[in-house]
Every structure is written in C-alpha cells, then in structure tokens.
Amino acid sequence: MTKKDNKFSKTLRFHGVSKRDLGTHLNLSQPTIKAYCENPQMFRLNQLKKIGKLTDLKLNELDDLISG
C-alpha cells in the first residue's frame, strides 16, 4: 500500500474493484483513473452511479467517503 492510497481507493479495493477494473467499467484511461482516485471529487455523477453499482454503495455513502 502506498502513501497515495486514500480512503476512497481502499474502499474500492475492499469491494474487489481495482483501478484497472474501474477504468474498464468507466471507459477511462489508467492515468485518468489514477488522478481521479487521488482526488475523487473529480468523478462525475454518472461515474459515481456506476461505482455505486460496482461496490453496492449508495450515492450518500460515496459522498461521505469522498468529502470526509
């Protein structure tokens, strides 16, 4: 685990979603996924909805995870 792993990235991994899988599902390049995971506020609403479906998290839970 690197220093750059934040709570958002750890939660994705906990739910079995790697950054590579996330890039595939969201149709984003790996450098973009890396930047977005380091700063999750950059994700768009439709992308967060897809992440919610992948992880079984509600948008409120994702919002709490990102903002706090």
PyMOL Python script that loads the backbone (N, CA, C, O; Angstrom):
from pymol import cmd

cmd.read_pdbstr("""\
ATOM      1  N   MET A   1       0.835  -1.167   0.000  1.00  0.00           N
ATOM      2  CA  MET A   1       0.000   0.000   0.000  1.00  0.00           C
ATOM      3  C   MET A   1       0.891   1.246   0.000  1.00  0.00           C
ATOM      4  O   MET A   1       1.820   1.347   0.801  1.00  0.00           O
ATOM      5  N   THR A   2       0.611   2.166  -0.876  1.00  0.00           N
ATOM      6  CA  THR A   2       1.428   3.369  -0.968  1.00  0.00           C
ATOM      7  C   THR A   2       0.815   4.490  -0.159  1.00  0.00           C
ATOM      8  O   THR A   2      -0.324   4.389   0.297  1.00  0.00           O
ATOM      9  N   LYS A   3       1.571   5.557   0.018  1.00  0.00           N
ATOM     10  CA  LYS A   3       1.072   6.727   0.741  1.00  0.00           C
ATOM     11  C   LYS A   3      -0.126   7.355   0.025  1.00  0.00           C
ATOM     12  O   LYS A   3      -1.003   7.934   0.665  1.00  0.00           O
ATOM     13  N   LYS A   4      -0.158   7.237  -1.294  1.00  0.00           N
ATOM     14  CA  LYS A   4      -1.200   7.895  -2.068  1.00  0.00           C
ATOM     15  C   LYS A   4      -2.550   7.203  -1.943  1.00  0.00           C
ATOM     16  O   LYS A   4      -3.567   7.766  -2.347  1.00  0.00           O
ATOM     17  N   ASP A   5      -2.578   5.996  -1.393  1.00  0.00           N
ATOM     18  CA  ASP A   5      -3.851   5.302  -1.215  1.00  0.00           C
ATOM     19  C   ASP A   5      -4.668   6.027  -0.158  1.00  0.00           C
ATOM     20  O   ASP A   5      -4.257   6.145   0.996  1.00  0.00           O
ATOM     21  N   ASN A   6      -5.816   6.504  -0.566  1.00  0.00           N
ATOM     22  CA  ASN A   6      -6.686   7.198   0.353  1.00  0.00           C
ATOM     23  C   ASN A   6      -7.876   6.319   0.705  1.00  0.00           C
ATOM     24  O   ASN A   6      -7.956   5.167   0.279  1.00  0.00           O
ATOM     25  N   LYS A   7      -8.783   6.858   1.470  1.00  0.00           N
ATOM     26  CA  LYS A   7      -9.937   6.090   1.917  1.00  0.00           C
ATOM     27  C   LYS A   7     -10.787   5.614   0.735  1.00  0.00           C
ATOM     28  O   LYS A   7     -11.339   4.514   0.772  1.00  0.00           O
ATOM     29  N   PHE A   8     -10.893   6.425  -0.295  1.00  0.00           N
ATOM     30  CA  PHE A   8     -11.675   6.066  -1.487  1.00  0.00           C
ATOM     31  C   PHE A   8     -11.063   4.841  -2.173  1.00  0.00           C
ATOM     32  O   PHE A   8     -11.773   3.883  -2.479  1.00  0.00           O
ATOM     33  N   SER A   9      -9.770   4.869  -2.410  1.00  0.00           N
ATOM     34  CA  SER A   9      -9.077   3.752  -3.063  1.00  0.00           C
ATOM     35  C   SER A   9      -9.139   2.488  -2.213  1.00  0.00           C
ATOM     36  O   SER A   9      -9.320   1.389  -2.737  1.00  0.00           O
ATOM     37  N   LYS A  10      -8.990   2.646  -0.905  1.00  0.00           N
ATOM     38  CA  LYS A  10      -9.059   1.493  -0.009  1.00  0.00           C
ATOM     39  C   LYS A  10     -10.445   0.871  -0.035  1.00  0.00           C
ATOM     40  O   LYS A  10     -10.574  -0.353   0.004  1.00  0.00           O
ATOM     41  N   THR A  11     -11.476   1.692  -0.100  1.00  0.00           N
ATOM     42  CA  THR A  11     -12.845   1.184  -0.147  1.00  0.00           C
ATOM     43  C   THR A  11     -13.103   0.445  -1.451  1.00  0.00           C
ATOM     44  O   THR A  11     -13.764  -0.594  -1.454  1.00  0.00           O
ATOM     45  N   LEU A  12     -12.587   0.970  -2.559  1.00  0.00           N
ATOM     46  CA  LEU A  12     -12.736   0.268  -3.834  1.00  0.00           C
ATOM     47  C   LEU A  12     -12.108  -1.113  -3.755  1.00  0.00           C
ATOM     48  O   LEU A  12     -12.718  -2.100  -4.167  1.00  0.00           O
ATOM     49  N   ARG A  13     -10.898  -1.187  -3.229  1.00  0.00           N
ATOM     50  CA  ARG A  13     -10.209  -2.472  -3.111  1.00  0.00           C
ATOM     51  C   ARG A  13     -10.946  -3.415  -2.170  1.00  0.00           C
ATOM     52  O   ARG A  13     -11.008  -4.619  -2.417  1.00  0.00           O
ATOM     53  N   PHE A  14     -11.508  -2.867  -1.083  1.00  0.00           N
ATOM     54  CA  PHE A  14     -12.265  -3.681  -0.134  1.00  0.00           C
ATOM     55  C   PHE A  14     -13.445  -4.364  -0.830  1.00  0.00           C
ATOM     56  O   PHE A  14     -13.790  -5.504  -0.515  1.00  0.00           O
ATOM     57  N   HIS A  15     -14.053  -3.660  -1.772  1.00  0.00           N
ATOM     58  CA  HIS A  15     -15.193  -4.198  -2.511  1.00  0.00           C
ATOM     59  C   HIS A  15     -14.765  -4.972  -3.755  1.00  0.00           C
ATOM     60  O   HIS A  15     -15.611  -5.364  -4.559  1.00  0.00           O
ATOM     61  N   GLY A  16     -13.481  -5.193  -3.918  1.00  0.00           N
ATOM     62  CA  GLY A  16     -12.981  -6.023  -5.003  1.00  0.00           C
ATOM     63  C   GLY A  16     -12.876  -5.328  -6.343  1.00  0.00           C
ATOM     64  O   GLY A  16     -12.872  -5.985  -7.384  1.00  0.00           O
ATOM     65  N   VAL A  17     -12.792  -3.999  -6.332  1.00  0.00           N
ATOM     66  CA  VAL A  17     -12.688  -3.234  -7.579  1.00  0.00           C
ATOM     67  C   VAL A  17     -11.295  -2.618  -7.651  1.00  0.00           C
ATOM     68  O   VAL A  17     -10.953  -1.746  -6.851  1.00  0.00           O
ATOM     69  N   SER A  18     -10.504  -3.065  -8.598  1.00  0.00           N
ATOM     70  CA  SER A  18      -9.173  -2.488  -8.788  1.00  0.00           C
ATOM     71  C   SER A  18      -9.288  -1.231  -9.654  1.00  0.00           C
ATOM     72  O   SER A  18     -10.318  -0.984 -10.281  1.00  0.00           O
ATOM     73  N   LYS A  19      -8.236  -0.465  -9.674  1.00  0.00           N
ATOM     74  CA  LYS A  19      -8.227   0.732 -10.520  1.00  0.00           C
ATOM     75  C   LYS A  19      -8.328   0.351 -11.993  1.00  0.00           C
ATOM     76  O   LYS A  19      -8.935   1.069 -12.788  1.00  0.00           O
ATOM     77  N   ARG A  20      -7.732  -0.773 -12.347  1.00  0.00           N
ATOM     78  CA  ARG A  20      -7.807  -1.254 -13.734  1.00  0.00           C
ATOM     79  C   ARG A  20      -9.247  -1.615 -14.094  1.00  0.00           C
ATOM     80  O   ARG A  20      -9.731  -1.258 -15.168  1.00  0.00           O
ATOM     81  N   ASP A  21      -9.933  -2.329 -13.187  1.00  0.00           N
ATOM     82  CA  ASP A  21     -11.341  -2.673 -13.412  1.00  0.00           C
ATOM     83  C   ASP A  21     -12.196  -1.419 -13.513  1.00  0.00           C
ATOM     84  O   ASP A  21     -13.082  -1.322 -14.362  1.00  0.00           O
ATOM     85  N   LEU A  22     -11.921  -0.468 -12.644  1.00  0.00           N
ATOM     86  CA  LEU A  22     -12.688   0.774 -12.646  1.00  0.00           C
ATOM     87  C   LEU A  22     -12.516   1.507 -13.972  1.00  0.00           C
ATOM     88  O   LEU A  22     -13.488   2.015 -14.530  1.00  0.00           O
ATOM     89  N   GLY A  23     -11.287   1.564 -14.477  1.00  0.00           N
ATOM     90  CA  GLY A  23     -11.036   2.207 -15.764  1.00  0.00           C
ATOM     91  C   GLY A  23     -11.785   1.526 -16.891  1.00  0.00           C
ATOM     92  O   GLY A  23     -12.294   2.186 -17.797  1.00  0.00           O
ATOM     93  N   THR A  24     -11.852   0.198 -16.835  1.00  0.00           N
ATOM     94  CA  THR A  24     -12.570  -0.556 -17.859  1.00  0.00           C
ATOM     95  C   THR A  24     -14.063  -0.258 -17.807  1.00  0.00           C
ATOM     96  O   THR A  24     -14.688  -0.013 -18.839  1.00  0.00           O
ATOM     97  N   HIS A  25     -14.633  -0.281 -16.604  1.00  0.00           N
ATOM     98  CA  HIS A  25     -16.075  -0.043 -16.453  1.00  0.00           C
ATOM     99  C   HIS A  25     -16.472   1.396 -16.788  1.00  0.00           C
ATOM    100  O   HIS A  25     -17.561   1.639 -17.309  1.00  0.00           O
ATOM    101  N   LEU A  26     -15.584   2.349 -16.487  1.00  0.00           N
ATOM    102  CA  LEU A  26     -15.909   3.753 -16.739  1.00  0.00           C
ATOM    103  C   LEU A  26     -15.394   4.247 -18.084  1.00  0.00           C
ATOM    104  O   LEU A  26     -15.646   5.386 -18.477  1.00  0.00           O
ATOM    105  N   ASN A  27     -14.668   3.375 -18.787  1.00  0.00           N
ATOM    106  CA  ASN A  27     -14.100   3.730 -20.088  1.00  0.00           C
ATOM    107  C   ASN A  27     -13.154   4.928 -19.976  1.00  0.00           C
ATOM    108  O   ASN A  27     -13.220   5.871 -20.765  1.00  0.00           O
ATOM    109  N   LEU A  28     -12.269   4.864 -18.971  1.00  0.00           N
ATOM    110  CA  LEU A  28     -11.281   5.914 -18.741  1.00  0.00           C
ATOM    111  C   LEU A  28      -9.888   5.298 -18.751  1.00  0.00           C
ATOM    112  O   LEU A  28      -9.712   4.132 -18.396  1.00  0.00           O
ATOM    113  N   SER A  29      -8.901   6.088 -19.161  1.00  0.00           N
ATOM    114  CA  SER A  29      -7.525   5.600 -19.198  1.00  0.00           C
ATOM    115  C   SER A  29      -6.971   5.459 -17.779  1.00  0.00           C
ATOM    116  O   SER A  29      -7.486   6.059 -16.836  1.00  0.00           O
ATOM    117  N   GLN A  30      -5.927   4.666 -17.648  1.00  0.00           N
ATOM    118  CA  GLN A  30      -5.319   4.437 -16.340  1.00  0.00           C
ATOM    119  C   GLN A  30      -4.744   5.719 -15.715  1.00  0.00           C
ATOM    120  O   GLN A  30      -4.898   5.911 -14.509  1.00  0.00           O
ATOM    121  N   PRO A  31      -4.092   6.599 -16.480  1.00  0.00           N
ATOM    122  CA  PRO A  31      -3.628   7.848 -15.859  1.00  0.00           C
ATOM    123  C   PRO A  31      -4.785   8.705 -15.333  1.00  0.00           C
ATOM    124  O   PRO A  31      -4.662   9.367 -14.302  1.00  0.00           O
ATOM    125  N   THR A  32      -5.908   8.682 -16.055  1.00  0.00           N
ATOM    126  CA  THR A  32      -7.072   9.447 -15.609  1.00  0.00           C
ATOM    127  C   THR A  32      -7.642   8.831 -14.332  1.00  0.00           C
ATOM    128  O   THR A  32      -7.972   9.554 -13.392  1.00  0.00           O
ATOM    129  N   ILE A  33      -7.760   7.510 -14.290  1.00  0.00           N
ATOM    130  CA  ILE A  33      -8.262   6.828 -13.098  1.00  0.00           C
ATOM    131  C   ILE A  33      -7.360   7.116 -11.904  1.00  0.00           C
ATOM    132  O   ILE A  33      -7.845   7.348 -10.797  1.00  0.00           O
ATOM    133  N   LYS A  34      -6.058   7.101 -12.127  1.00  0.00           N
ATOM    134  CA  LYS A  34      -5.120   7.382 -11.038  1.00  0.00           C
ATOM    135  C   LYS A  34      -5.354   8.787 -10.483  1.00  0.00           C
ATOM    136  O   LYS A  34      -5.406   8.977  -9.268  1.00  0.00           O
ATOM    137  N   ALA A  35      -5.493   9.765 -11.371  1.00  0.00           N
ATOM    138  CA  ALA A  35      -5.738  11.146 -10.950  1.00  0.00           C
ATOM    139  C   ALA A  35      -7.076  11.277 -10.229  1.00  0.00           C
ATOM    140  O   ALA A  35      -7.174  11.968  -9.215  1.00  0.00           O
ATOM    141  N   TYR A  36      -8.104  10.611 -10.754  1.00  0.00           N
ATOM    142  CA  TYR A  36      -9.432  10.680 -10.137  1.00  0.00           C
ATOM    143  C   TYR A  36      -9.441  10.020  -8.764  1.00  0.00           C
ATOM    144  O   TYR A  36     -10.089  10.523  -7.846  1.00  0.00           O
ATOM    145  N   CYS A  37      -8.736   8.907  -8.607  1.00  0.00           N
ATOM    146  CA  CYS A  37      -8.704   8.227  -7.318  1.00  0.00           C
ATOM    147  C   CYS A  37      -7.915   9.029  -6.286  1.00  0.00           C
ATOM    148  O   CYS A  37      -8.214   8.963  -5.093  1.00  0.00           O
ATOM    149  N   GLU A  38      -6.929   9.772  -6.722  1.00  0.00           N
ATOM    150  CA  GLU A  38      -6.181  10.636  -5.810  1.00  0.00           C
ATOM    151  C   GLU A  38      -7.014  11.846  -5.404  1.00  0.00           C
ATOM    152  O   GLU A  38      -6.819  12.404  -4.324  1.00  0.00           O
ATOM    153  N   ASN A  39      -7.941  12.251  -6.267  1.00  0.00           N
ATOM    154  CA  ASN A  39      -8.828  13.376  -5.995  1.00  0.00           C
ATOM    155  C   ASN A  39     -10.244  12.989  -6.435  1.00  0.00           C
ATOM    156  O   ASN A  39     -10.684  13.400  -7.509  1.00  0.00           O
ATOM    157  N   PRO A  40     -10.965  12.205  -5.622  1.00  0.00           N
ATOM    158  CA  PRO A  40     -12.251  11.647  -6.045  1.00  0.00           C
ATOM    159  C   PRO A  40     -13.338  12.683  -6.342  1.00  0.00           C
ATOM    160  O   PRO A  40     -14.355  12.340  -6.947  1.00  0.00           O
ATOM    161  N   GLN A  41     -13.150  13.930  -5.935  1.00  0.00           N
ATOM    162  CA  GLN A  41     -14.124  14.968  -6.251  1.00  0.00           C
ATOM    163  C   GLN A  41     -14.231  15.201  -7.757  1.00  0.00           C
ATOM    164  O   GLN A  41     -15.186  15.824  -8.221  1.00  0.00           O
ATOM    165  N   MET A  42     -13.270  14.711  -8.511  1.00  0.00           N
ATOM    166  CA  MET A  42     -13.261  14.905  -9.960  1.00  0.00           C
ATOM    167  C   MET A  42     -14.239  13.980 -10.692  1.00  0.00           C
ATOM    168  O   MET A  42     -14.582  14.241 -11.845  1.00  0.00           O
ATOM    169  N   PHE A  43     -14.697  12.888 -10.031  1.00  0.00           N
ATOM    170  CA  PHE A  43     -15.637  11.981 -10.676  1.00  0.00           C
ATOM    171  C   PHE A  43     -16.942  12.702 -10.968  1.00  0.00           C
ATOM    172  O   PHE A  43     -17.387  13.537 -10.181  1.00  0.00           O
ATOM    173  N   ARG A  44     -17.546  12.383 -12.083  1.00  0.00           N
ATOM    174  CA  ARG A  44     -18.853  12.933 -12.442  1.00  0.00           C
ATOM    175  C   ARG A  44     -19.945  12.078 -11.821  1.00  0.00           C
ATOM    176  O   ARG A  44     -19.703  10.945 -11.404  1.00  0.00           O
ATOM    177  N   LEU A  45     -21.137  12.630 -11.765  1.00  0.00           N
ATOM    178  CA  LEU A  45     -22.252  11.946 -11.116  1.00  0.00           C
ATOM    179  C   LEU A  45     -22.542  10.591 -11.758  1.00  0.00           C
ATOM    180  O   LEU A  45     -22.747   9.603 -11.052  1.00  0.00           O
ATOM    181  N   ASN A  46     -22.561  10.537 -13.095  1.00  0.00           N
ATOM    182  CA  ASN A  46     -22.850   9.259 -13.751  1.00  0.00           C
ATOM    183  C   ASN A  46     -21.756   8.231 -13.460  1.00  0.00           C
ATOM    184  O   ASN A  46     -22.037   7.035 -13.387  1.00  0.00           O
ATOM    185  N   GLN A  47     -20.517   8.684 -13.294  1.00  0.00           N
ATOM    186  CA  GLN A  47     -19.424   7.773 -12.950  1.00  0.00           C
ATOM    187  C   GLN A  47     -19.590   7.265 -11.519  1.00  0.00           C
ATOM    188  O   GLN A  47     -19.335   6.095 -11.237  1.00  0.00           O
ATOM    189  N   LEU A  48     -20.019   8.150 -10.619  1.00  0.00           N
ATOM    190  CA  LEU A  48     -20.249   7.739  -9.237  1.00  0.00           C
ATOM    191  C   LEU A  48     -21.394   6.736  -9.146  1.00  0.00           C
ATOM    192  O   LEU A  48     -21.361   5.830  -8.313  1.00  0.00           O
ATOM    193  N   LYS A  49     -22.400   6.893  -9.993  1.00  0.00           N
ATOM    194  CA  LYS A  49     -23.501   5.934 -10.008  1.00  0.00           C
ATOM    195  C   LYS A  49     -23.001   4.556 -10.424  1.00  0.00           C
ATOM    196  O   LYS A  49     -23.409   3.547  -9.849  1.00  0.00           O
ATOM    197  N   LYS A  50     -22.114   4.509 -11.424  1.00  0.00           N
ATOM    198  CA  LYS A  50     -21.545   3.231 -11.853  1.00  0.00           C
ATOM    199  C   LYS A  50     -20.677   2.625 -10.748  1.00  0.00           C
ATOM    200  O   LYS A  50     -20.707   1.415 -10.525  1.00  0.00           O
ATOM    201  N   ILE A  51     -19.910   3.463 -10.062  1.00  0.00           N
ATOM    202  CA  ILE A  51     -19.087   2.981  -8.952  1.00  0.00           C
ATOM    203  C   ILE A  51     -19.996   2.423  -7.857  1.00  0.00           C
ATOM    204  O   ILE A  51     -19.683   1.401  -7.247  1.00  0.00           O
ATOM    205  N   GLY A  52     -21.111   3.090  -7.612  1.00  0.00           N
ATOM    206  CA  GLY A  52     -22.068   2.606  -6.624  1.00  0.00           C
ATOM    207  C   GLY A  52     -22.611   1.236  -6.980  1.00  0.00           C
ATOM    208  O   GLY A  52     -22.777   0.385  -6.105  1.00  0.00           O
ATOM    209  N   LYS A  53     -22.889   1.014  -8.262  1.00  0.00           N
ATOM    210  CA  LYS A  53     -23.377  -0.301  -8.693  1.00  0.00           C
ATOM    211  C   LYS A  53     -22.304  -1.363  -8.543  1.00  0.00           C
ATOM    212  O   LYS A  53     -22.600  -2.499  -8.172  1.00  0.00           O
ATOM    213  N   LEU A  54     -21.061  -1.003  -8.827  1.00  0.00           N
ATOM    214  CA  LEU A  54     -19.956  -1.961  -8.710  1.00  0.00           C
ATOM    215  C   LEU A  54     -19.682  -2.357  -7.258  1.00  0.00           C
ATOM    216  O   LEU A  54     -19.319  -3.498  -6.975  1.00  0.00           O
ATOM    217  N   THR A  55     -19.860  -1.409  -6.352  1.00  0.00           N
ATOM    218  CA  THR A  55     -19.494  -1.630  -4.954  1.00  0.00           C
ATOM    219  C   THR A  55     -20.696  -1.832  -4.040  1.00  0.00           C
ATOM    220  O   THR A  55     -20.520  -2.099  -2.852  1.00  0.00           O
ATOM    221  N   ASP A  56     -21.897  -1.711  -4.561  1.00  0.00           N
ATOM    222  CA  ASP A  56     -23.126  -1.789  -3.760  1.00  0.00           C
ATOM    223  C   ASP A  56     -23.186  -0.692  -2.699  1.00  0.00           C
ATOM    224  O   ASP A  56     -23.768  -0.880  -1.630  1.00  0.00           O
ATOM    225  N   LEU A  57     -22.581   0.450  -3.005  1.00  0.00           N
ATOM    226  CA  LEU A  57     -22.664   1.607  -2.119  1.00  0.00           C
ATOM    227  C   LEU A  57     -23.666   2.602  -2.686  1.00  0.00           C
ATOM    228  O   LEU A  57     -23.784   2.752  -3.903  1.00  0.00           O
ATOM    229  N   LYS A  58     -24.385   3.280  -1.800  1.00  0.00           N
ATOM    230  CA  LYS A  58     -25.331   4.308  -2.222  1.00  0.00           C
ATOM    231  C   LYS A  58     -24.572   5.610  -2.464  1.00  0.00           C
ATOM    232  O   LYS A  58     -23.455   5.792  -1.980  1.00  0.00           O
ATOM    233  N   LEU A  59     -25.197   6.508  -3.220  1.00  0.00           N
ATOM    234  CA  LEU A  59     -24.539   7.786  -3.517  1.00  0.00           C
ATOM    235  C   LEU A  59     -24.233   8.570  -2.250  1.00  0.00           C
ATOM    236  O   LEU A  59     -23.204   9.242  -2.172  1.00  0.00           O
ATOM    237  N   ASN A  60     -25.111   8.493  -1.259  1.00  0.00           N
ATOM    238  CA  ASN A  60     -24.834   9.189   0.019  1.00  0.00           C
ATOM    239  C   ASN A  60     -23.581   8.646   0.683  1.00  0.00           C
ATOM    240  O   ASN A  60     -22.785   9.407   1.233  1.00  0.00           O
ATOM    241  N   GLU A  61     -23.405   7.341   0.633  1.00  0.00           N
ATOM    242  CA  GLU A  61     -22.218   6.734   1.226  1.00  0.00           C
ATOM    243  C   GLU A  61     -20.960   7.135   0.456  1.00  0.00           C
ATOM    244  O   GLU A  61     -19.919   7.403   1.055  1.00  0.00           O
ATOM    245  N   LEU A  62     -21.059   7.174  -0.863  1.00  0.00           N
ATOM    246  CA  LEU A  62     -19.916   7.615  -1.676  1.00  0.00           C
ATOM    247  C   LEU A  62     -19.584   9.078  -1.387  1.00  0.00           C
ATOM    248  O   LEU A  62     -18.415   9.450  -1.297  1.00  0.00           O
ATOM    249  N   ASP A  63     -20.617   9.899  -1.244  1.00  0.00           N
ATOM    250  CA  ASP A  63     -20.398  11.314  -0.949  1.00  0.00           C
ATOM    251  C   ASP A  63     -19.686  11.483   0.386  1.00  0.00           C
ATOM    252  O   ASP A  63     -18.748  12.272   0.499  1.00  0.00           O
ATOM    253  N   ASP A  64     -20.130  10.742   1.395  1.00  0.00           N
ATOM    254  CA  ASP A  64     -19.476  10.808   2.709  1.00  0.00           C
ATOM    255  C   ASP A  64     -18.023  10.346   2.617  1.00  0.00           C
ATOM    256  O   ASP A  64     -17.138  10.913   3.259  1.00  0.00           O
ATOM    257  N   LEU A  65     -17.795   9.329   1.827  1.00  0.00           N
ATOM    258  CA  LEU A  65     -16.446   8.786   1.642  1.00  0.00           C
ATOM    259  C   LEU A  65     -15.531   9.804   0.968  1.00  0.00           C
ATOM    260  O   LEU A  65     -14.373   9.962   1.353  1.00  0.00           O
ATOM    261  N   ILE A  66     -16.061  10.490  -0.037  1.00  0.00           N
ATOM    262  CA  ILE A  66     -15.268  11.457  -0.804  1.00  0.00           C
ATOM    263  C   ILE A  66     -15.019  12.727   0.006  1.00  0.00           C
ATOM    264  O   ILE A  66     -13.900  13.241   0.034  1.00  0.00           O
ATOM    265  N   SER A  67     -16.058  13.228   0.661  1.00  0.00           N
ATOM    266  CA  SER A  67     -15.929  14.520   1.331  1.00  0.00           C
ATOM    267  C   SER A  67     -15.396  14.418   2.753  1.00  0.00           C
ATOM    268  O   SER A  67     -15.015  15.433   3.337  1.00  0.00           O
ATOM    269  N   GLY A  68     -15.361  13.256   3.305  1.00  0.00           N
ATOM    270  CA  GLY A  68     -14.934  13.241   4.687  1.00  0.00           C
ATOM    271  C   GLY A  68     -14.084  12.137   5.065  1.00  0.00           C
ATOM    272  O   GLY A  68     -13.673  12.043   6.222  1.00  0.00           O
TER     273      GLY A  68
END
""", "prot")
cmd.dss("prot")
cmd.show_as("cartoon", "prot")
cmd.util.cbc("prot")
cmd.orient("prot")
